[in-house]
């Protein structure tokens, strides 16, 4: 079977967030899926197979980190849609049946793909004791992001603070089911983005995720409320970096980005 590595939320190779993508006839045993994800060793590997015509979805989709299956993954969904469209396997909008419900991916003429994801419910919480020490910076506010995302979202003083974080990843694991989203407003929106973020997700085996689509289902409503606009652009300021265009539509959030296939090969196992 063919296996591809796709860089998502970027229009150039070796940036954005890499994901493995395998198109299957059906899902094999979970152990096999997990072994493949560990072998690929990227933040996520996406496994998809076609569904019968006439149903609520076109493809079934699951996502695995090297350590575990996850409930939602934006960049690997974008990568899968990119593979389906660039290989001619599927044309037009594609509906994925996932653990987070049916997710829609719609291609544009310029190659961008827009994902339709559930908006994360944000609940203000007290900044947990010890987070500042583990993160290396003191948050001003904190938000629980709900069950699908499973992160603690914390606001920091400014973009420079977010970019300069060097956290204790092991210590961060105590504060949420998945990880920590650190964010701040853009220092200069004229640079083409409205807010910055970094995502540390040690509880699913990833110290820092390069560009996290699912996190933007929480970042988008958070910043939309504070900046007074539904349509924003977020920069995830990891070493690889990537841009996510967001649009909040009530209980749904649209995430738009490009993707690039960088490796294609044959899986022999």
C-alpha positions as CSV (number, residue, x, y, z in Angstrom):
1,X,0.0,0.0,0.0
2,X,1.1,3.6,-0.6
3,X,2.1,5.7,2.3
4,X,2.6,9.5,2.0
5,X,4.1,12.1,4.3
6,X,2.4,15.5,3.9
7,X,3.3,18.8,5.4
8,X,0.1,20.5,6.4
9,X,-0.7,24.2,7.0
10,X,2.1,25.3,4.7
11,X,2.6,25.9,1.0
12,X,6.3,24.8,1.1
13,X,8.1,21.5,2.0
14,X,9.8,21.1,5.4
15,X,7.4,23.5,7.2
16,X,4.0,23.2,8.8
17,X,3.1,19.9,10.5
18,X,4.0,16.6,8.8
19,X,1.5,13.8,8.9
20,X,1.6,10.2,7.6
21,X,-1.4,9.3,5.3
22,X,-2.5,5.8,4.4
23,X,-5.6,5.1,2.3
24,X,-6.9,1.6,3.1
25,X,-9.7,-0.8,2.1
26,X,-10.7,-1.1,5.7
27,X,-9.2,-0.6,9.2
28,X,-6.9,-3.4,10.3
29,X,-6.4,-4.3,14.0
30,X,-5.7,-1.3,16.2
31,X,-2.3,-2.8,17.2
32,X,-1.2,-2.6,13.5
33,X,-2.4,1.0,13.2
34,X,-0.5,2.0,16.3
35,X,2.7,0.2,15.2
36,X,2.6,2.0,11.8
37,X,2.1,5.4,13.6
38,X,5.1,4.7,15.8
39,X,7.2,3.7,12.7
40,X,6.1,6.9,10.9
41,X,6.9,8.8,14.1
42,X,5.2,12.1,13.2
43,X,2.7,13.9,15.4
44,X,-0.1,12.0,13.7
45,X,-0.6,9.4,11.1
46,X,-4.0,9.3,9.4
47,X,-5.7,6.1,8.3
48,X,-8.8,6.4,6.0
49,X,-11.0,4.0,4.0
50,X,-13.9,4.7,1.7
51,X,-17.5,4.2,2.9
52,X,-20.5,3.0,0.9
53,X,-22.2,5.6,-1.2
54,X,-25.4,7.2,0.1
55,X,-24.3,7.5,3.7
56,X,-23.6,10.6,5.8
57,X,-19.8,10.4,5.1
58,X,-17.6,9.4,2.2
59,X,-14.5,8.2,4.1
60,X,-13.8,6.8,7.6
61,X,-10.9,8.5,9.2
62,X,-8.8,7.8,12.3
63,X,-5.7,9.5,13.7
64,X,-2.8,8.0,15.8
65,X,0.2,9.7,17.4
66,X,3.2,7.5,18.0
67,X,1.7,6.7,21.4
68,X,-2.1,6.7,21.1
69,X,-5.2,7.3,19.1
70,X,-6.6,10.8,19.4
71,X,-10.2,12.2,19.2
72,X,-9.4,15.1,16.8
73,X,-6.6,16.1,14.5
74,X,-6.8,19.1,12.1
75,X,-3.5,18.8,10.3
76,X,-3.8,15.1,9.5
77,X,-7.3,15.7,8.2
78,X,-6.0,18.4,6.0
79,X,-3.2,16.1,4.8
80,X,-5.7,13.3,4.1
81,X,-8.0,15.6,2.1
82,X,-4.9,16.8,0.2
83,X,-3.9,13.3,-0.8
84,X,-7.5,12.4,-1.9
85,X,-7.7,15.4,-4.1
86,X,-4.1,15.4,-5.6
87,X,-4.3,11.7,-6.4
88,X,-7.8,12.0,-8.0
89,X,-9.2,9.5,-5.5
90,X,-11.9,11.9,-4.5
91,X,-13.1,15.1,-6.1
92,X,-15.0,18.0,-4.5
93,X,-15.8,18.3,-0.8
94,X,-15.1,15.2,1.2
95,X,-17.0,14.1,4.4
96,X,-15.0,12.2,7.0
97,X,-16.6,10.0,9.7
98,X,-14.5,10.4,12.8
99,X,-14.6,10.1,16.6
100,X,-15.5,13.9,16.5
101,X,-18.4,13.4,14.2
102,X,-18.6,14.1,10.5
103,X,-15.9,16.6,9.4
104,X,-16.1,18.3,6.0
105,X,-13.0,19.2,3.9
106,X,-13.6,21.5,0.9
107,X,-10.9,22.3,-1.7
108,X,-10.4,25.6,-3.3
109,X,-9.1,26.4,-6.8
110,X,-5.8,27.7,-5.3
111,X,-5.1,24.4,-3.6
112,X,-6.2,25.5,-0.1
113,X,-8.5,23.2,1.9
114,X,-11.0,24.4,4.4
115,X,-11.9,22.1,7.3
116,X,-15.3,22.4,9.0
117,X,-14.7,21.4,12.7
118,X,-16.7,21.7,15.9
119,X,-16.0,24.9,17.8
120,X,-14.3,24.1,21.2
121,X,-16.4,25.1,24.2
122,X,-14.3,27.5,26.3
123,X,-14.7,27.5,30.1
124,X,-12.7,30.0,32.2
125,X,-10.7,28.3,35.0
126,X,-8.2,29.4,37.6
127,X,-4.6,29.2,36.4
128,X,-3.5,26.0,38.1
129,X,-0.8,26.3,40.7
130,X,2.6,25.3,39.2
131,X,1.7,26.0,35.5
132,X,3.8,29.2,35.5
133,X,6.9,27.2,36.7
134,X,6.3,24.4,34.3
135,X,5.7,26.7,31.3
136,X,8.4,29.2,32.2
137,X,6.0,32.2,32.0
138,X,3.1,33.4,34.1
139,X,-0.4,33.1,32.3
140,X,-2.9,35.9,32.9
141,X,-5.9,33.7,32.2
142,X,-6.7,30.1,31.5
143,X,-9.5,28.2,29.6
144,X,-10.6,24.6,29.6
145,X,-11.1,23.7,25.9
146,X,-13.6,20.8,26.3
147,X,-13.4,17.1,25.6
148,X,-12.6,17.0,21.9
149,X,-9.5,19.2,22.3
150,X,-8.6,18.4,25.9
151,X,-6.1,21.2,26.3
152,X,-5.6,24.0,28.8
153,X,-5.4,27.3,26.9
154,X,-3.4,30.0,28.6
155,X,-2.8,33.6,27.6
156,X,0.7,35.0,28.0
157,X,1.9,38.6,28.1
158,X,3.0,39.0,24.5
159,X,4.3,37.3,21.3
160,X,7.9,37.5,22.5
161,X,7.0,35.5,25.6
162,X,5.3,32.8,23.6
163,X,8.2,32.5,21.2
164,X,10.7,32.3,24.0
165,X,9.1,29.4,25.9
166,X,11.3,26.5,27.0
167,X,8.9,24.5,29.2
168,X,9.4,21.4,31.4
169,X,7.4,19.0,29.2
170,X,7.1,16.3,31.8
171,X,5.7,18.8,34.4
172,X,3.2,20.2,31.9
173,X,1.6,16.7,31.6
174,X,-0.2,17.2,35.0
175,X,-2.4,20.1,33.9
176,X,-4.8,18.7,31.2
177,X,-5.8,15.5,29.4
178,X,-3.8,16.3,26.3
179,X,-1.6,19.4,26.7
180,X,-1.2,23.2,26.9
181,X,-1.9,25.9,24.3
182,X,0.1,29.1,25.0
183,X,-1.1,32.1,23.1
184,X,-0.8,35.9,22.8
185,X,-1.9,38.7,20.4
186,X,0.4,39.4,17.4
187,X,3.0,42.0,18.1
188,X,2.4,43.5,14.6
189,X,-0.8,42.3,12.7
190,X,0.6,43.9,9.6
191,X,2.8,40.8,9.3
192,X,-0.2,38.8,8.3
193,X,-1.4,37.1,11.5
194,X,-3.6,38.2,14.4
195,X,-2.4,35.9,17.2
196,X,0.4,33.5,17.9
197,X,0.4,30.1,19.7
198,X,2.5,27.2,20.6
199,X,1.1,23.7,21.6
200,X,2.8,21.3,24.0
201,X,1.0,17.9,24.2
202,X,3.1,15.5,26.3
203,X,0.1,13.3,27.2
204,X,-0.1,12.0,23.7
205,X,3.6,11.6,23.3
206,X,4.5,14.9,21.6
207,X,6.5,17.5,23.4
208,X,5.6,20.3,20.9
209,X,3.3,20.0,18.0
210,X,4.4,22.1,15.0
211,X,1.0,23.3,13.8
212,X,-2.2,22.1,15.6
213,X,-5.5,22.4,13.7
214,X,-7.6,21.2,16.6
215,X,-6.1,23.8,18.9
216,X,-7.3,26.5,16.6
217,X,-10.9,25.4,17.2
218,X,-10.3,26.9,20.7
219,X,-7.9,29.7,19.7
220,X,-10.3,31.0,17.0
221,X,-13.3,31.6,19.3
222,X,-11.0,32.9,22.1
223,X,-9.4,35.6,19.9
224,X,-12.6,36.3,17.8
225,X,-14.4,37.4,20.9
226,X,-11.5,39.6,22.0
227,X,-10.6,41.1,18.6
228,X,-14.2,41.5,17.5
229,X,-13.8,39.7,14.2
230,X,-15.0,36.2,13.0
231,X,-12.2,35.8,10.5
232,X,-8.6,35.7,11.8
233,X,-5.2,34.2,11.0
234,X,-3.1,32.4,13.6
235,X,0.6,31.8,13.4
236,X,1.8,28.7,15.3
237,X,5.3,29.8,16.3
238,X,7.0,26.4,16.4
239,X,10.4,25.8,14.8
240,X,8.6,24.6,11.6
241,X,5.9,27.3,11.9
242,X,2.6,27.5,10.0
243,X,-0.4,29.7,9.3
244,X,-4.1,28.7,10.0
245,X,-6.9,30.9,8.7
246,X,-9.9,30.7,11.0
247,X,-13.5,31.6,10.7
248,X,-15.9,31.2,13.7
249,X,-19.5,30.2,12.6
250,X,-21.2,29.6,15.9
251,X,-20.8,26.0,16.9
252,X,-18.5,25.3,13.9
253,X,-15.1,26.7,13.1
254,X,-13.5,26.8,9.7
255,X,-9.8,26.1,9.4
256,X,-8.1,26.9,6.1
257,X,-4.6,26.0,4.9
258,X,-2.4,24.5,2.2
259,X,-0.5,21.2,2.2
260,X,2.4,19.7,0.3
261,X,3.3,16.0,-0.3
262,X,7.0,15.5,0.4
263,X,7.4,11.7,0.5
264,X,5.6,8.9,-1.2
265,X,6.5,5.2,-0.8
266,X,5.4,1.7,-0.3
267,X,4.6,0.2,3.1
268,X,5.8,-3.4,3.1
269,X,4.7,-4.6,6.6
